[in-house]
Amino acid sequence: MNLQKLQTLRDGNARVIQRYLETLTDPYTLSLTEFIATLDALEKKVTQVLLLKA
């Protein structure tokens, strides 16, 4: 992959991470299952961003 595509993927994943964090800041709107699922998805996106930075 070229550098520009990797940067675009990283930036897109960073935006998704931001939305997940915003979702988690209001825990009263989420059930426990939704909270855990959001945390799992957040962990995967953070891992992807870290791999793209390497």
Secondary structure, 3 states (H helix, E strand, C coil): CCHHHHHHHHHHHHHHHHHHHHHHCCHHHCCHHHHHHHHHHHHHHHHHHHHHHC
